[in-house]
Amino acid sequence: MNKILLLLLLASPLAISQQISLGAQYYKKGEYLKAAYSFKAEIPLLKRDVGEKNKGYLATVFLTAESFSKAQRTNESLQYYSEALKIYKKYPSLKKDFKLKRLVRGYYNALLMSSFEMFLADNYKETEKKLLECNSLVREYNLGDSDKYPLYKAFSQLYGKTGNVNHHLDYTLKTLELSKVINGENTVGHIKELSNTAVALDGLFKYDEALVYIEKAFSIFLDLDLDVLGPLASHLLTVRASINISLENFNKSEKDLLLVIRSLNKNKDIHPSYKKRFLGSAYQNLGYTYYKIKNYDKSANYYNLSLENYKDVFDSNSLAIANLELNLANTLDNQGKQNSAKPYYLSSLKKASVNYRNIYYGLSEEEKFLFLNIRIGTYFTSLSSFALRSNSNDITIVNELYNATLFQKNQLLNSSIRLKDAILSSNNLQLKTEFNEWLEVKKKLSKAYLSENSNDNTNIFALESKANFLEKNLVNQSEKFKKFNDISNPSWKSIQEKLKPGELAIEFIDFEHYFQKWIDKKFYCALIIDHESENPKMVYLFEESELLNILNRNKTNLRDGIESIYGTLDKKNNELYNLIWKPIETFTQDSNIIYFAPSGLLNYVSFSSLSKGNDFLSNSMNLVQLTSTAKIIEKTDISKSFKKATLFGGIDYGKNSEWSYLEATKTEIKEISKILNQNNITVESFTGLNAKKVMF
């Protein structure tokens, strides 16, 4: 309290008001929020009476910030710390009476706290922004090791969580160096930093280096004579086992994991939830150890034990459960028990997709992309490989594959930002209020599902119920919300309902092959439905290397390259047709309109230029290319979809161009223009040299 009084005595007598005195009393009693509001109330009066150049004014702003900080009101404390620092820099005369380091350190700690709050809310972009600002303060004001240590540790956690493995290792090593000074080398704190470094190196496949750090951690652990049955011992053994699995030292990983399991079962002091989590992890790693040495019976047994423990700790749709089910599916598949493996393959993919839906509104657009491609992609690939190996027309599997393909594509194509903008621009106040409330509930659900420590399933159920209730209201009130939900969660059935007789939908898929290990091959298949299909059909097409052999032909110029792939008007090339279309031609021959969505390298193929015999595919059937066959759900009349069109034809490319003038294209755009004009669509046409100028 003396420090506060000294700060206030720096002001003129006018500054020692009743509010400041009251604030000082609250501060002394530890009632920091009341103190903050008392100091805050005096700021505008002081500014009016003595001006911001006065040292008492600066002291009051600073004390407001510090009181808010101690009251854990981070945003308010940041506001006043920032203001105090601004005043300090603006008036050099204040520097002789006011300790800069205390002011900077207060601001620094508030920023760190704010970054931690952002991290817990899974707002990683804002977390990084706050931490970078802290880093600027460290450099500008030459802050010490005790300040850098929590900062570098926070950077390490952030980049570890977001998968930036290089930055993760960089800051983990910096934290480790500072730990020698802050914690001392023979301490529990330093043991933990050595373990974190081992994990970071493991993530970069530097297994030998990782093993050195974890062994050093063990050495200190034994020197300190710590509890071998405690959680720290179990953690170190688990990390070492994981590294040894990567190094294929399976005997060593087996020994460590069995020791973890015995220790945990003997320890009566560990909280039941914590114990089940650790046991589940040990059983899972042991299951994977036996999987790698092809002891599938033991592997399946330990995976099942892990599942029993995880079910009591994690939500049923968590990625921890999904990943374990996928491991169990692969093990059963390798045992030749395809019928037993199938439900686990299906369940793991379903759980991963549900998990994504639950965290959707808690992720940025970039994080959604990474989550879909890295996490959910593994489940999709595993099921696709299983379908190809077992029975590619298993009804349940093919149905799920089609729906999963639609789900992945549409989550990438449909941005939640567009929905939010559409709803919030509405004049319906109740709609906007309920939408914002629904968003907040969804964000809380995201946090609950992503949390590695949360096992409060009752809270999750309550949030899910509230979200569902609000969602029903929103669907009833808003066509835009209903349409977004329909489009974002499509199924092959919803597409089929839009297909007319004679129409066909083809969703192409590509996936890497997995059986016992990842095989360096990528396969392409087609999923096909028409207006009366009972279920989609899955047709195997080709390996990607076969397509690359055709597309990668080296020619001296672009035109020769295209002609070598597709042929010419006089001499067609049927290779691409035979590779891509021939396997599915029995399904397409009676169709008038074929909607298709390419995947992978098929996005580089001109389907209309595929030729069978002496004719192009586009001359025998109407092909409509889509980014996803789910776009059929949005299908509208052409006259309602756009009001203006720009057409190019009869282009004069110039004398030195590889491309020739095509007179017929000029005629074609005239005919197209007539059709569009009949539908009240304004047309702007470019031909000759004008077309080239506009295009280029």
Secondary structure, 3 states (H helix, E strand, C coil): CHHHHHHHHCCCHHHCCHHHHHHHHHHHHCCHHHHHHHHHHHHHHHHHHCCCCCHHHHHHHHHHHHHHHHCCCHHHHHHHHHHHHHHHHHCHHHCCCCCHHHHHHHHHHHHHHHHHHHHHCCCHHHHHHHHHHHHHHHHHHCCCHHHHHHHHHHHHHHHHHHCCHHHHHHHHHHHHHHHHHHCCCCCHHHHHHHHHHHHHHHHCCCHHHHHHHHHHHHHHHHHCCCCCCCHHHHHHHHHHHHHHHHCCCHHHHHHHHHHHHHHHHHCCCCCHHHHHHHHHHHHHHHHHHHHHCCCHHHHHHHHHHHHHHHCCCCCCCCHHHHHHHHHHHHHHHHCCCHHHHHHHHHHHHHHHHHHHHHHHHHCCHHHHHHHHHHHHHHHHHHHHHHHHHCCCCCHHHHHHHHHHHHHHHHHHHCCHHHHHHHHHCCCCHHHHHHHHHHHHHHHHHHHHHHCCCCCCHHHHHHHHHHHHHHHHHHHHHCHHHHHHHHHHCCCHHHHHCCCCCCEEEEEEEEEEEECCCEEEEEEEEEEEEECCCCCCEEEEEEEHHHHHHHHCCCCCCHHHHHHHHHECCCCECCHHHHHHHHHHHHHHCCCCEEEEECCHHHHHCCHHHCEECCEEHHHHCEEEECCCHHHHHHCCCHHHHCCEEEEEEEECCCCCCCCCCCHHHHHHHHHHHHHHHHCCCEEEEEEHHHHHHHHC
